[in-house]
Amino acid sequence: MLVTDFAAPGTFVLRRLTDARVRQYWDPHHLVAAQIARDARPPQPVQNCCERSGTLWDLAAVYRRGAVWTERMPPATVFDGPVLDVTDQISRSIR
């Protein structure tokens, strides 16, 4: 989270990821971030970054084809960031 993260991302930021499968969330109350953190478990990789004051931020999570969120989110196959630094890893996993 940056001091400039006081509003939802604009079009310039959102168009960086153009794959139709991508979902980007503006989570001002950190509800999705908290759920992702609570549901993290093996075999999901442990992230190398992106936690500040107990809140996940700027993190990419890629799930297997057909994964369904139920009471708990399924383990991700990619779970790291900052997003800009893991774009190659994301690309490899969705090919």
MARBA-3410 file (N, C-alpha, C, O; in Angstrom, 1 decimal):
95
0.9,-1.2,0.0,0.0,0.0,0.0,0.9,1.2,0.0,1.9,1.3,0.7 ~ 0.5,2.1,-0.8,1.3,3.4,-0.9,0.4,4.5,-0.3,-0.8,4.4,-0.3 ~ 1.1,5.6,0.0,0.3,6.7,0.5,-0.6,7.3,-0.6,-1.5,8.0,-0.3 ~ -0.2,7.0,-1.8,-1.1,7.4,-2.9,-2.3,6.5,-3.2,-3.1,6.8,-4.1 ~ -2.4,5.4,-2.5,-3.5,4.4,-2.7,-4.7,4.9,-1.9,-5.2,4.1,-1.0
-5.2,6.0,-2.2,-6.4,6.5,-1.5,-7.7,6.4,-2.4,-8.7,6.8,-1.9 ~ -7.5,6.0,-3.6,-8.7,5.9,-4.5,-8.5,4.6,-5.4,-7.4,4.1,-5.5 ~ -9.5,4.2,-6.0,-9.5,3.0,-6.9,-8.5,3.3,-8.1,-8.4,4.5,-8.5 ~ -7.9,2.3,-8.6,-7.0,2.5,-9.7,-7.7,3.0,-11.0,-8.9,2.6,-11.2 ~ -7.1,3.8,-11.7,-7.7,4.4,-13.0,-7.5,3.4,-14.1,-6.9,2.4,-14.0
-7.9,3.9,-15.3,-7.9,3.1,-16.5,-6.4,2.7,-16.9,-6.2,1.6,-17.3 ~ -5.5,3.7,-16.7,-4.1,3.4,-17.1,-3.6,2.2,-16.3,-2.9,1.3,-16.9 ~ -3.8,2.1,-15.1,-3.4,1.0,-14.2,-4.1,-0.3,-14.6,-3.5,-1.3,-14.8 ~ -5.4,-0.2,-14.8,-6.2,-1.4,-15.0,-5.9,-2.0,-16.4,-6.1,-3.2,-16.5 ~ -5.5,-1.3,-17.3,-5.3,-1.8,-18.7,-3.9,-2.5,-18.8,-3.6,-3.0,-19.9
-3.1,-2.5,-17.7,-1.8,-3.2,-17.8,-2.0,-4.7,-17.9,-1.2,-5.4,-18.6 ~ -3.1,-5.3,-17.4,-3.4,-6.7,-17.4,-4.6,-6.9,-18.3,-5.8,-6.6,-17.9 ~ -4.5,-7.3,-19.5,-5.5,-7.3,-20.5,-6.2,-8.7,-20.7,-7.2,-8.8,-21.4 ~ -5.7,-9.7,-20.1,-6.3,-11.1,-20.2,-7.7,-11.1,-19.6,-7.9,-10.6,-18.5 ~ -8.6,-11.6,-20.3,-10.0,-11.6,-19.9,-10.2,-12.4,-18.6,-11.2,-12.2,-17.9
-9.3,-13.2,-18.2,-9.4,-14.0,-17.0,-9.0,-13.2,-15.8,-9.3,-13.7,-14.6 ~ -8.3,-12.1,-16.0,-7.8,-11.3,-14.9,-8.9,-10.6,-14.2,-9.8,-10.0,-14.8 ~ -8.9,-10.6,-12.8,-9.8,-9.8,-12.0,-9.0,-9.0,-11.1,-8.2,-9.5,-10.3 ~ -9.2,-7.7,-11.2,-8.5,-6.8,-10.3,-9.5,-6.2,-9.3,-10.6,-5.8,-9.7 ~ -9.1,-6.1,-8.1,-10.1,-5.6,-7.1,-9.5,-4.4,-6.4,-8.3,-4.3,-6.0
-10.4,-3.4,-6.2,-10.1,-2.3,-5.3,-10.8,-2.6,-4.0,-12.0,-2.8,-3.9 ~ -10.0,-2.8,-3.0,-10.4,-3.4,-1.7,-10.1,-2.4,-0.6,-9.3,-2.6,0.3 ~ -10.9,-1.3,-0.5,-10.5,-0.2,0.4,-10.6,-0.6,1.9,-9.9,0.0,2.7 ~ -11.4,-1.6,2.2,-11.5,-2.1,3.6,-10.7,-3.4,3.8,-10.8,-4.0,4.9 ~ -10.0,-3.8,2.8,-9.1,-5.0,2.9,-9.8,-6.3,3.2,-9.2,-7.2,3.8
-11.0,-6.4,2.8,-11.8,-7.6,3.0,-11.3,-8.8,2.2,-11.2,-9.9,2.8 ~ -11.1,-8.6,0.9,-10.5,-9.7,0.1,-9.1,-10.0,0.6,-8.8,-11.2,0.7 ~ -8.3,-9.0,0.9,-6.9,-9.3,1.3,-6.9,-10.1,2.6,-6.1,-11.0,2.8 ~ -7.8,-9.8,3.5,-7.9,-10.5,4.8,-8.3,-12.0,4.5,-7.8,-12.9,5.2 ~ -9.3,-12.2,3.6,-9.8,-13.5,3.3,-8.7,-14.4,2.7,-8.5,-15.5,3.0
-8.0,-13.8,1.8,-6.8,-14.5,1.1,-5.8,-14.9,2.1,-5.3,-16.0,2.1 ~ -5.5,-14.0,3.1,-4.5,-14.3,4.1,-5.0,-15.4,5.0,-4.2,-16.3,5.3 ~ -6.3,-15.4,5.4,-6.8,-16.4,6.3,-6.8,-17.8,5.6,-6.6,-18.8,6.3 ~ -7.1,-17.8,4.3,-7.3,-19.1,3.6,-6.0,-19.7,3.0,-6.0,-20.8,2.5 ~ -4.9,-19.0,3.2,-3.6,-19.5,2.6,-3.2,-20.7,3.4,-3.2,-20.8,4.6
-2.8,-21.7,2.6,-2.3,-23.0,3.1,-1.7,-23.8,2.0,-1.9,-23.5,0.8 ~ -0.8,-24.8,2.4,-0.2,-25.6,1.4,-1.3,-26.3,0.5,-2.3,-26.6,1.1 ~ -1.0,-26.6,-0.7,0.3,-26.4,-1.4,0.5,-25.0,-2.0,1.4,-24.9,-2.8 ~ -0.3,-24.1,-1.6,-0.1,-22.7,-2.1,1.3,-22.2,-1.6,1.7,-22.4,-0.5 ~ 2.1,-21.6,-2.6,3.4,-21.0,-2.2,3.2,-19.9,-1.2,2.1,-19.3,-1.1
4.2,-19.7,-0.4,4.2,-18.6,0.6,4.8,-17.4,-0.1,5.8,-17.5,-0.7 ~ 4.1,-16.3,0.0,4.6,-15.1,-0.7,5.9,-14.5,-0.1,6.1,-14.7,1.1 ~ 6.7,-13.9,-0.9,7.9,-13.3,-0.5,7.8,-11.8,-0.2,8.8,-11.2,0.1 ~ 6.7,-11.3,-0.3,6.5,-9.8,-0.1,5.1,-9.5,0.3,4.3,-10.4,0.6 ~ 4.8,-8.3,0.2,3.5,-7.7,0.0,2.6,-7.8,1.2,1.4,-8.0,1.1
3.2,-7.7,2.4,2.4,-7.6,3.6,2.8,-6.4,4.4,4.0,-6.2,4.7 ~ 1.9,-5.6,4.7,2.2,-4.4,5.5,1.1,-4.3,6.6,-0.1,-4.2,6.3 ~ 1.5,-4.2,7.9,0.6,-4.1,9.0,-0.4,-5.2,9.0,-1.6,-5.0,9.3 ~ 0.0,-6.4,8.5,-0.9,-7.6,8.5,-1.8,-7.6,7.3,-2.6,-8.5,7.3 ~ -1.7,-6.7,6.4,-2.6,-6.7,5.2,-1.8,-7.0,3.9,-0.7,-6.4,3.7
-2.3,-7.9,3.1,-1.7,-8.2,1.8,-2.0,-7.1,0.9,-3.1,-6.5,0.9 ~ -1.0,-6.8,0.0,-1.2,-5.7,-1.0,-0.4,-6.0,-2.2,0.6,-6.7,-2.1 ~ -0.8,-5.5,-3.4,0.0,-5.7,-4.6,0.4,-7.1,-4.9,1.6,-7.3,-5.2 ~ -0.5,-8.0,-4.7,-0.2,-9.4,-4.7,-1.0,-10.0,-5.9,-2.1,-9.7,-6.1 ~ -0.3,-10.9,-6.6,-1.0,-11.7,-7.7,-1.2,-13.1,-7.2,-0.4,-13.7,-6.6
-2.4,-13.5,-7.4,-2.8,-14.9,-7.1,-3.4,-15.5,-8.3,-4.4,-15.0,-8.9 ~ -2.9,-16.7,-8.7,-3.4,-17.4,-9.9,-3.9,-18.7,-9.4,-3.2,-19.4,-8.6 ~ -5.1,-19.1,-9.8,-5.7,-20.3,-9.4,-5.9,-21.3,-10.6,-5.9,-20.9,-11.7 ~ -5.9,-22.6,-10.3,-6.1,-23.6,-11.3,-7.4,-23.4,-12.0,-8.3,-22.9,-11.5 ~ -7.4,-23.8,-13.3,-8.6,-23.8,-14.1,-9.7,-24.5,-13.4,-9.5,-25.6,-12.9
-10.8,-23.9,-13.3,-12.0,-24.6,-12.6,-12.0,-24.4,-11.1,-13.0,-24.9,-10.5 ~ -11.0,-23.7,-10.5,-11.0,-23.6,-9.1,-12.3,-22.8,-8.7,-12.7,-21.8,-9.4 ~ -12.9,-23.2,-7.6,-14.1,-22.5,-7.1,-13.9,-22.0,-5.7,-13.3,-22.8,-4.8 ~ -14.3,-20.8,-5.4,-14.2,-20.3,-4.0,-15.5,-20.8,-3.3,-16.6,-20.7,-3.8 ~ -15.3,-21.4,-2.2,-16.4,-21.9,-1.4,-16.3,-21.2,0.0,-16.0,-20.0,0.0
-16.4,-21.9,1.1,-16.2,-21.3,2.4,-14.7,-20.8,2.5,-14.5,-19.8,3.2 ~ -13.8,-21.6,1.9,-12.4,-21.2,1.8,-12.0,-21.1,0.4,-12.5,-21.8,-0.5 ~ -11.1,-20.2,0.2,-10.5,-20.0,-1.2,-9.6,-21.2,-1.5,-9.0,-21.7,-0.5 ~ -9.6,-21.7,-2.7,-8.7,-22.8,-3.0,-7.2,-22.3,-3.0,-7.0,-21.1,-3.1 ~ -6.3,-23.2,-2.8,-4.9,-22.8,-2.8,-4.5,-22.2,-4.2,-4.9,-22.8,-5.2
-3.7,-21.2,-4.3,-3.3,-20.6,-5.5,-2.0,-21.3,-6.0,-1.3,-21.9,-5.2 ~ -1.8,-21.3,-7.3,-0.6,-21.8,-7.9,0.5,-20.8,-8.0,1.7,-21.1,-7.9 ~ 0.1,-19.5,-8.1,1.0,-18.4,-8.0,0.5,-17.5,-6.9,-0.7,-17.2,-6.9 ~ 1.4,-17.1,-6.0,0.9,-16.2,-4.9,2.1,-15.4,-4.5,2.8,-15.7,-3.5 ~ 2.3,-14.3,-5.1,3.4,-13.4,-4.8,3.3,-12.1,-5.5,2.2,-11.8,-6.1
4.2,-11.2,-5.3,4.2,-9.9,-5.9,5.5,-9.2,-5.5,6.5,-9.9,-5.1 ~ 5.6,-7.9,-5.7,4.6,-7.1,-6.3,4.2,-7.6,-7.7,5.0,-8.2,-8.4 ~ 3.0,-7.3,-8.1,2.5,-7.8,-9.4,3.5,-7.5,-10.5,3.7,-8.4,-11.4 ~ 4.0,-6.3,-10.6,5.0,-5.9,-11.6,6.2,-6.9,-11.7,6.7,-7.1,-12.8 ~ 6.6,-7.4,-10.5,7.8,-8.3,-10.5,7.5,-9.7,-10.8,8.4,-10.5,-11.0
6.2,-10.1,-10.8,5.9,-11.5,-11.1,5.1,-11.8,-12.4,4.5,-12.8,-12.5 ~ 5.2,-10.8,-13.3,4.4,-11.0,-14.5,4.9,-12.2,-15.3,4.0,-12.8,-16.0 ~ 6.2,-12.5,-15.4,6.7,-13.6,-16.1,6.1,-14.9,-15.5,5.7,-15.8,-16.2 ~ 6.1,-15.0,-14.2,5.6,-16.2,-13.4,4.1,-16.3,-13.7,3.6,-17.4,-13.9 ~ 3.4,-15.2,-13.7,2.0,-15.3,-14.0,1.7,-15.8,-15.5,0.9,-16.7,-15.7
2.5,-15.2,-16.4,2.4,-15.7,-17.8,2.6,-17.1,-18.0,1.9,-17.8,-18.7 ~ 3.7,-17.6,-17.4,4.0,-19.1,-17.5,2.9,-19.9,-16.9,2.6,-21.0,-17.5 ~ 2.3,-19.5,-15.8,1.3,-20.3,-15.2,0.0,-20.4,-15.9,-0.8,-21.3,-15.7 ~ -0.3,-19.4,-16.7,-1.6,-19.4,-17.4,-1.5,-19.8,-18.9,-2.6,-19.9,-19.6 ~ -0.4,-20.2,-19.3,-0.2,-20.7,-20.7,-0.8,-22.1,-20.8,-0.8,-22.7,-21.9
END
